[in-house]
């Protein structure tokens, strides 16, 4: 289990270093794309297109 934990920790460190190496604009665009994708997936799961009308 310790090996898996170390691998996950190393992967998180590498991802964080890569993320902080990106420009602020690139980080913003990546976040917007991720959010739109998650909303679209949520709409597919719900069975409707993402319309902004969630209740």
MDTraj code that builds the backbone (N, CA, C; nanometers):
import mdtraj as md
import numpy as np

residues = "UNK UNK UNK UNK UNK UNK UNK UNK UNK UNK UNK UNK UNK UNK UNK UNK UNK UNK UNK UNK UNK UNK UNK UNK UNK UNK UNK UNK UNK UNK UNK UNK UNK UNK UNK UNK UNK UNK UNK UNK UNK UNK UNK UNK UNK UNK UNK UNK UNK UNK UNK UNK UNK UNK UNK".split()
xyz = np.array([
    [0.0836, -0.1203, 0.0000],
    [0.0000, 0.0000, 0.0000],
    [0.0867, 0.1249, 0.0000],
    [0.2002, 0.1154, 0.0661],
    [0.2883, 0.2310, 0.0737],
    [0.3394, 0.2699, -0.0648],
    [0.3638, 0.1699, -0.1493],
    [0.4125, 0.1967, -0.2841],
    [0.3086, 0.2745, -0.3645],
    [0.1818, 0.2331, -0.3541],
    [0.0750, 0.3018, -0.4263],
    [0.0606, 0.4452, -0.3748],
    [0.0691, 0.4630, -0.2448],
    [0.0600, 0.5972, -0.1878],
    [0.1722, 0.6873, -0.2366],
    [0.2937, 0.6327, -0.2419],
    [0.4065, 0.7114, -0.2910],
    [0.3900, 0.7462, -0.4382],
    [0.3394, 0.6515, -0.5163],
    [0.3170, 0.6791, -0.6586],
    [0.2126, 0.7890, -0.6772],
    [0.1045, 0.7828, -0.6000],
    [0.0013, 0.8862, -0.6090],
    [0.0543, 1.0216, -0.5649],
    [0.1348, 1.0218, -0.4592],
    [0.1934, 1.1466, -0.4102],
    [0.2865, 1.2068, -0.5152],
    [0.3693, 1.1240, -0.5770],
    [0.4607, 1.1726, -0.6817],
    [0.3832, 1.2251, -0.8024],
    [0.2768, 1.1548, -0.8390],
    [0.1960, 1.1996, -0.9523],
    [0.1309, 1.3338, -0.9220],
    [0.0819, 1.3519, -0.7993],
    [0.0199, 1.4788, -0.7611],
    [0.1221, 1.5914, -0.7604],
    [0.2428, 1.5617, -0.7139],
    [0.3476, 1.6640, -0.7154],
    [0.3828, 1.7046, -0.8580],
    [0.3943, 1.6069, -0.9474],
    [0.4270, 1.6363, -1.0868],
    [0.3155, 1.7156, -1.1539],
    [0.1916, 1.6781, -1.1254],
    [0.0782, 1.7504, -1.1830],
    [0.0740, 1.8941, -1.1319],
    [0.0984, 1.9123, -1.0027],
    [0.1002, 2.0470, -0.9461],
    [0.2103, 2.1332, -1.0049],
    [0.3282, 2.0740, -1.0230],
    [0.4393, 2.1490, -1.0819],
    [0.4069, 2.1875, -1.2260],
    [0.3459, 2.0948, -1.3001],
    [0.3092, 2.1251, -1.4379],
    [0.2032, 2.2347, -1.4411],
    [0.1016, 2.2234, -1.3532],
    [-0.0071, 2.3206, -1.3507],
    [0.0452, 2.4605, -1.3193],
    [0.1317, 2.4711, -1.2203],
    [0.1840, 2.6022, -1.1817],
    [0.2814, 2.6573, -1.2853],
    [0.3288, 2.5729, -1.3737],
    [0.4157, 2.6177, -1.4818],
    [0.3392, 2.6817, -1.5965],
    [0.2065, 2.6594, -1.5998],
    [0.1244, 2.7177, -1.7055],
    [0.0957, 2.8642, -1.6745],
    [0.0678, 2.9386, -1.7800],
    [0.0321, 3.0785, -1.7591],
    [-0.1075, 3.0872, -1.6985],
    [-0.1379, 3.2020, -1.6394],
    [-0.2683, 3.2205, -1.5756],
    [-0.3812, 3.2106, -1.6773],
    [-0.3585, 3.2612, -1.7959],
    [-0.4611, 3.2555, -1.9005],
    [-0.4882, 3.1106, -1.9415],
    [-0.3827, 3.0318, -1.9556],
    [-0.3997, 2.8909, -1.9915],
    [-0.4740, 2.8160, -1.8818],
    [-0.4435, 2.8458, -1.7559],
    [-0.5141, 2.7828, -1.6453],
    [-0.6630, 2.8186, -1.6481],
    [-0.6928, 2.9438, -1.6783],
    [-0.8319, 2.9888, -1.6845],
    [-0.9073, 2.9163, -1.7953],
    [-0.8467, 2.9072, -1.9123],
    [-0.9111, 2.8393, -2.0252],
    [-0.9326, 2.6919, -1.9929],
    [-0.8339, 2.6288, -1.9314],
    [-0.8470, 2.4879, -1.8954],
    [-0.9608, 2.4677, -1.7960],
    [-0.9746, 2.5575, -1.6997],
    [-1.0833, 2.5476, -1.6013],
    [-1.2188, 2.5667, -1.6669],
    [-1.2287, 2.6611, -1.7589],
    [-1.3558, 2.6851, -1.8280],
    [-1.3939, 2.5626, -1.9111],
    [-1.2982, 2.5068, -1.9824],
    [-1.3258, 2.3878, -2.0637],
    [-1.3692, 2.2720, -1.9745],
    [-1.3025, 2.2544, -1.8621],
    [-1.3386, 2.1470, -1.7691],
    [-1.4798, 2.1667, -1.7151],
    [-1.5145, 2.2890, -1.6761],
    [-1.6473, 2.3146, -1.6208],
    [-1.7564, 2.2916, -1.7254],
    [-1.7351, 2.3377, -1.8470],
    [-1.8348, 2.3181, -1.9532],
    [-1.8506, 2.1693, -1.9820],
    [-1.7398, 2.0960, -1.9831],
    [-1.7452, 1.9522, -2.0058],
    [-1.8219, 1.8819, -1.8950],
    [-1.7959, 1.9192, -1.7694],
    [-1.8669, 1.8575, -1.6576],
    [-2.0162, 1.8889, -1.6608],
    [-2.0515, 2.0111, -1.6998],
    [-2.1933, 2.0473, -1.7112],
    [-2.2594, 1.9671, -1.8229],
    [-2.1880, 1.9477, -1.9343],
    [-2.2430, 1.8682, -2.0443],
    [-2.2621, 1.7228, -2.0020],
    [-2.1660, 1.6682, -1.9289],
    [-2.1782, 1.5301, -1.8801],
    [-2.2948, 1.5190, -1.7823],
    [-2.3083, 1.6182, -1.6950],
    [-2.4203, 1.6171, -1.6009],
    [-2.5529, 1.6234, -1.6754],
    [-2.5578, 1.7000, -1.7822],
    [-2.6793, 1.7073, -1.8625],
    [-2.7114, 1.5752, -1.9294],
    [-2.6076, 1.5051, -1.9764],
    [-2.6305, 1.3743, -2.0374],
    [-2.6789, 1.2739, -1.9329],
    [-2.6212, 1.2805, -1.8145],
    [-2.6628, 1.1896, -1.7086],
    [-2.8071, 1.2187, -1.6680],
    [-2.8411, 1.3458, -1.6623],
    [-2.9764, 1.3847, -1.6238],
    [-3.0756, 1.3528, -1.7344],
    [-3.0280, 1.3451, -1.8569],
    [-3.1149, 1.3137, -1.9693],
    [-3.1615, 1.4358, -2.0443],
    [-3.1042, 1.5525, -2.0117],
    [-3.1401, 1.6750, -2.0838],
    [-3.0126, 1.7444, -2.1273],
    [-3.0249, 1.8329, -2.2227],
    [-2.9115, 1.9146, -2.2630],
    [-2.8838, 2.0182, -2.1538],
    [-2.7565, 2.0565, -2.1344],
    [-2.7291, 2.1569, -2.0318],
    [-2.7908, 2.2911, -2.0689],
    [-2.8990, 2.3243, -2.0038],
    [-2.9725, 2.4473, -2.0370],
    [-2.9607, 2.5520, -1.9271],
    [-2.9010, 2.5168, -1.8155],
    [-2.8923, 2.6111, -1.7058],
    [-3.0151, 2.6081, -1.6175],
    [-3.1129, 2.5253, -1.6504],
    [-3.2345, 2.5182, -1.5708],
    [-3.2323, 2.3901, -1.4892],
    [-3.1606, 2.3949, -1.3790],
    [-3.1535, 2.2790, -1.2899],
    [-3.2344, 2.3087, -1.1649],
    [-3.3016, 2.2140, -1.1165],
    [-3.3830, 2.2316, -0.9993],
    [-3.3684, 2.1196, -0.9023],
])
top = md.Topology()
chain = top.add_chain()
for i, resn in enumerate(residues, 1):
    res = top.add_residue(resn, chain, resSeq=i)
    for name in ("N", "CA", "C"):
        top.add_atom(name, md.element.get_by_symbol(name[0]), res)
traj = md.Trajectory(xyz[None], top)
